[in-house]
Amino acid sequence: MKKKLLSAVVLCALGFVGCGDDSDGETPPPGSQKFTTADGIRTYLDGKSMLMEGANIPSHPNGFSEDDDLGAVSQCYEKVQMTSSGGNFTVNSGLATVRADGCDHVAAKSQSFTSTAVLIENVKGNAECFDITITFVGFKQVGRGMLSEDGKKLTLELFFEGQAVGATCAAGEVGASTVVLNKQPFTGNAKQVYMVSAGQ
């Protein structure tokens, strides 16, 4: 009996069998990931491709209606593809055309930007919400995001720097009615939904 007990203790100490509660070191179940830190999110996204198109394009990208003709800063898109490399995002936007009756989601031209910095902070839970700042030459996007448990869907609720307050995880979850945009309550949908896949 003593020999059996000693054997069990040795196996437990060596980690060959489950003994007690070790949830912190537990391998996530199939189909799930651990995205509990900013580094974990960045590492996972590095080398990945992220595509937003169709119904995943919100009515108000960056807080502005896709149906408004704002000239060079119009938010009417056919699709947006991002790639992550070395901690930065390269964004390729398929710009569409704003017509008299609104956004026509047919590609008209494209433009590309590469960020100079991406800051992820204040991660809640398993990336159920995190604050994000994406810096480009000449402008910044700020807001909050979330990553699905399986890592296949990235949702970013973004606004141009200095225009929105209440777009943080401290204020509420992604999409919560907490945003004031240019001193007015924001009632649109700014959630950009990207499907995440292996890099191309």
Secondary structure, DSSP 4 states (H G I P E B T S, - for coil): -HHHHHHHHHHHHHTSS--S--GGGPPPPTT-----SHHHHHHHHTTEEEEEEGGGS-SSGGGS-TTS--GGG---EEEEEEEEETTEEEEEEEEEEEETTEEEEEEEEEEEEE-SEEEEEEEETTTTEEEEEEEETTEEEEEEEEE-TTS-EEEEEEEETTTEES-STTT-STT-TT-EETTEE--S--EEEEEEEE--
